[in-house]
Amino acid sequence: MTLYLAAGSPTTELAADDLQRHLHAVFERLGDRQRVLALPPDFTRFNSRAGLLTCQTYEYYGERLTDVMPALGTHVPMPEWQLDRMFPGLPHELIRPHRWRDDVLTIGEVPAEFVAAATEGIWQKAWPAQLNKLVWEGGHDLILSIGQVVPHEVIGMANYNKNIFVGTGGQQGINESHFIGAAYGMERMMGRADTPLRRILNHAQDTFCGHLPLVYVLTVVGTNQAGELVTRGLFIGDDHDCFNRAAALAVEVNFEILDEEMQKVVVYLDPEEFHSTWLGNKAIYRTRMAIADRGELIVLAPAVKTFGEDPEIDRLIRKYGYRTTPEIMRFVDEQEELRNNLSAAAHLIHGSSEQRFTVTYCPGELTREEIESVGYEFGDLAEMATRYDPAALRDGWNDVDGERIYYISNPALGLWAHRHRLPGA
């Protein structure tokens, strides 16, 4: 097991040339490879630098990069404009779709005893380790899993083997992994590298994937004082140490610990990135630990036009709504359709304020009736965007006509928490 590169710090700024130099130097160390598979994230992780790194991989390997499969998980396939924007110059004929309901194999099971111990008894079934057939049977001599380590609601810190077992995983494994995280409690996990689900995925990787030529290329991305996105770290390796080092830096870069609770927070969802509440509810996940009791979260969502990325999950969200955890757990017990779509049930838990604070959604296309039917307050986008103008606000605390608010321009880049809501506080 090898850590090929660990470069970065909270003040490091790695330019595109730096990334290329480091990446290509590792490729030199890896030696001759003739059939390479790249597994970057999809457009919802555009800011991860994974698109750039995938293109730099193509620059190095050329025709030896035989397959590029965006790790979609349950997301919809990337249209051509997203491919061109995220992977400029990469031939579209290299792109392979991940069909999470069809193109997967169960490569083994993490034993029920291990799962029960890892989850403190919350989930007591064996967990199926599932992978896309191309990953398992593609005959590649190098598999590059590329992506960003950042706080995450399902597993604590995103990426690493989550990109494999969830990003290129199957329906059952994805559903159960999301539900395990939701039932255990996202506020117990976010910003932590060692979580129940991570232990399960690590066990699956160690047990079943030792023969795969799998190398992780992990970034840490933050913002500088000018508010510009910068790459703070690049970590390349094939073991847990690679992820743990990236996660440690991501906590320093992406976890904002506040001394004052947010009474009102305004979050902007970039229209290129966020088209559904399935994605846009990062506004809720990433801020909930910083919002005061009876506070208000205002979500400016100009391109949000649906709830779920998948038609069936969209239907379930509309039917059951973002209710409290006890309500959703009861629905799971009573309703077979929700038990068969546990990732949807997990999402409903994640998107609930648990009646502790108010969520006011200001969508570009969803109606008042649709928003209120799932349990949120409706806000008029034009009115709210005039009052809280994203062009005039800066990330952090702002004064708007005598009102103190906290503004976040991209919730996908971080995690915010008040000190008294930290684990162990």
N, C-alpha and C positions, 0 to 999 in steps of 0.2 A: 504494500500500500504506500502511495507516494503523494506528497504535497509538492507539486511542481513549482508553484508560485504563490507567494503571499505578499502582495504589494498594496500599501494604503495606510491611511490614518484619517482622523477627523478633519485634517486640514489639507490633505493631498488633493490635487486636481490632475487627473490623468486625461490628457488630450487623446484624440483619435490616433495620432502617431504613436503615443505611448502604449495604447492598447494593442495596436498592431505589432509593435516591437516585442512586447511581452508574449503575446499569443503565438507569434511565429517562432519565437525562441523555444517555447514549449513544444511546438510541432517538430522542431528540429530534434529535440531530445527524444521524442516519441519514436523517431525513426520512420522507415518506409511504411506507408499505409496506402492501400490501393482501393479500398471501398469504404467510404466515410459516410456516416449518417449524422446529420445535425438536428437537434431537437430544441429549437428556440421557443419562447412563448409566442402568443398571438398578439394582435394589435392592442389588446387591453393592457399589455405591459410594454407599450411603445417606448416609454422613457427608461427602460431597463438597460439600454445599450446593447441588447441582444441582437437587434437587427444589424447594427454596425459590425458586431463580432461575427455574425453569420456571414456577412459579406466579406469580411477579412479572411474568414475560413475558406471561402470560395476563391479568393485571390491566391491563397497559398496552394490549395489542392486542385483547383481547376476541375477537370472532368473526373477526378478521383472522388470529389464530393458527389456521390451518386443520388442522394436522397436528402431532402429537407422536409421534415414533418413538424409543423407548428403544433405545440402541445396544447391543444384546444381544451382538453377536459370536456365539459359539457357545452362549451361555447359554439357559436355558429362558425362555419368556415370563413376564412378571410376573403373578401372580394378582391378583385384585381387592384383597385385603387389603394387598398391597405397593403397589399403585397409590394406594390411599387414604392409606397411611402416608407415602409419599414425595411424593405430589402432592396434598395435601389441597385439596379444592374444585375440582380440575381435572376437567372432564367426561370420563368414560370413553370417550365416543364420539369424542374427539379422538385416542385412542391407536391407533397403527398398528403391527402386528407386523413385526419384521424376521425374515424366513425366509432364513437364510444359505445354504441349499442351493438355493433356488428363485428368490427375487425379486431377482436381482442381474444386473448387466451388467458385462462387461469393457470398460472405457472406453479402454484403451490398455495398453501394456507398457513397463516400464522395461527398456532394452536389457541384454542379457546382459553386454556389456562394462562397463557402468556397475555392475551388480550385482557382478560379479567383482572390480572395483576396490574397491568399498565394503566388501566382505566379506573382503578379502585372499585371494581365491580359494576361499573355503570353499563358496560357492554360485555357479555359473557359468551359470545359466539366466536368461532374461528373467523378470521378475516381473510378474504380471498385476495391474494396478490395477482393482479391482472395487468397485462401489458398488451400494447398493440402488436399484432403479428410481425410487423416490419421490424420492431425492436428485437423481438425474440428469435425470429427465424430469417432475418434479412441477410445473414451471412456477411455482415460488416466486420472489418478489422479495427474500426474505431467508431465509437458512438459518443458524440459530444452533446451533453446536456447543458444548455446555455441559458442563463437567466439571472434575475436580481434577487438578492436576499433582503427582505424588508418585513416588518411586522405584519402578521396575518391572523385573521380571525379564526380559521379552521385548525391551524397547526402551530400557531405561535410565531414562527418565522417562515416566510415563504421560500419556496424553491428547494434545491438539492433533490433528494429522491422523491419529493412531492411532484416534481416536474415529470418524473417517470411513472409513478404508480397512480397519480391522479391526472396529470396532464396528458398522458398517453394510456390511461387506464380504462377500465370497463365500467358498465353501469352499476353492478353490485358493489364493487370495491369503492367507487366514487361515492355512491349513496351512503354506504356505511361509514366511510371515513368522515364525511361531512357531519353525519349525525353523531358520531362519537365526539367530535369536537364541540358540537352545539350542546349535547347533553352534559358533557363535562364542565362546560362554562368558558366562554371565550375570554372573559375578564380574568380568568385564572391562568390563561395561556399567552395572551398577546404580548409579544416582545420577548418571549422565552424560547430558547433553542431546545431545551429538554422538556418535552410534553408527552402525554400519553400516545397521541397519534404518531409523533416522531419516533418514539420507541418502537411502535409497531412497524413503521416503514423501514426503520433501520434493521430490524430483525428480518424482515422480508428481503431486503437487499443483501444482508450478510449470508442468509441461508440459501437463497435461490439464484443470485446474480453474480456470483464470484467469477464465472467463466465469461461474462460479457465484457468486451473491451470498452468499458464505460469511464469517461473522464468528464468531470464537472467543470464548467467555466462560469464562475459566479461573480457578479458585480455588486457593489454597494454604491448607491446614487443618492446625492443630497443636493442642497442648494447653497450657493455662496451668499455673501453679504449683499450682493446686487440682485439676489433672487433668481439667479441663473442656475440651471441644472448642471451639476458637475459630477464626474465619476470619482468617488472617494477611495474605491478599492477594487482590486481584481484578484481573485483567488482561483487557482486551477489545481485540481487534484482528483484522486479517485477514492478518497476515504472520508470518514466523519470529521477528521481534523480540518479539512478544507472548509467544510460547512461551518463548523464551530467558530473558526477564526473570522469568516465572513459575517456570521451572526453577531459576534462580539462587537465588530466594527459597526454593523447596522444599528445596534442598540445605541451606540454613541452618536451616530449620524441622524437616525430617523425617529428616535423616541424623544418627544418633547415633554418634559416633566414640569408641570406648572405649579406655582405657589398660590394661584388664585383660580377658583373654579369659573367655568364659563356659564354665565347666566343666559347669554345669547351668543350663538355661534352661527356664522354664515359660511356655507361651503359651496363652492362653485364646481360644477361638473363640466369639464371641457367637452364641447359637442362632438369633437372627433373621436373621443375615447368612450364616452358614456351615453348609451342609447336605451338602457333599460334600468329598472330598479335592481335587477339581479346584479348588475355591475355597480350602479350608482350608489347602492347602499353602503359602499365603503365610507360614505359620508357619516353613516351611523356607527358602523363597526369601529372606526378609527378614532372617533371623538367621544364615545359614550363614557369612557373612564374619566373624562375631564368636565363633563356637563353637570351642573348643579341640579339637585332635586328641584323639580318644577321649573327647570330651565327650558330654553327653546332652541331647537336646531332648525335652521332655515336652509333648505337645499335648493339652490338655483340650478335648474336642470333643463337647459334650452333644447337639448336633443333627445330627451327621454320620452319615448313614445310607446313603450310596452313595459310589462313587468318581467316576464321571463324571457331568456334567450331562446328557449325551446318551447314550442307550442303547448306541449303537455304540461310543462312546469308553469308556463304562463297561466294556463287554465286553473291549476291548483292554487296558485297565489291569489287569483281573483276569487276563487271559491272560499278559501279558508282565511286569508288575510294575515297581516302581521300582528298576531295576537301574543298574549303572554306565554312564557314557557309552559306553565301548567296547562293552559288551554291547548297548546300544540301537542304536548305529550298525550293529553287525553284524546285528541283527534287521531294521533298515530295508533293508539290502542284500539280505537273504535272503527277506523276507516281503512279498509284494505288498500285503497288507491294511494293513500299517503304512506302506508307502510311499504308499498312497492316503489315509492319515490322519496326515499329518506333524505336525499340532498335537498329536495324542495322543502321538506319539513325543517331541516337544519337552517335553510335560508330564512324561513319564516321566523324562527327563533332569533337568528342573528339580526333581522331587521326590526325587531320589536324594541321599543323603549322600555318595556316592562311597566308601562304607565308611570315611569319615574320622571320623564320629561316629555315635552311635546315635539313632534316632528312635523314641520310644515314643508310640504313638497310643492315646488313651483315648476311644473313640467312644461315643456314646449308643446306637447301634443295631447297628453292624457287629460281627460276632463275632470272637473270637480267631482262628479259622481264616481268616477273610477278611483280617484285618489282616496276619497272618503270611504269607499266601500272596503278598502283593505286596511283601514284603521289609522290613516294619516290625516292631518289637517291639510287643506288645499290653500295654496297661495298663488295669487296672480303674478305670473312671471314678469310682465312688463312693469307692474307696480313695484314689486320687490326689487327688481334689478335697477330701477330708478332710485329707490331709497337706499339700496346697498349696491352701489355701482362697482362691479368687479374691476373696472379700469381705474377707479379712484382709490380702491382699498389696497392695503399692503398686508402681506401675511403676518398674522399676529394681532395684537390689540390695536383697535381703531376707535376713534370718537366720531360718531355720526349724529350730528345735530344734538349733541349732549348725551347721547346714548353710547355706553361702552359695549363694544362687541369684539368678538374674536373672529378673524377671517382666515379661511384656508382655501387656497387656489387650486390645490390638487390633493384630495385625501389619500390617493394611492401611494403617496411618497412618504407617509409617516404614520405615527401613532402618538396620540396626545393623552395625557393622564394627569390628574391632580394627585399630589403626593399622598393624600389620605386614602386614595383608591388603589394604590400599589399593593401587590401581594405582600402580606405580612405587616402592612401598615396598621 
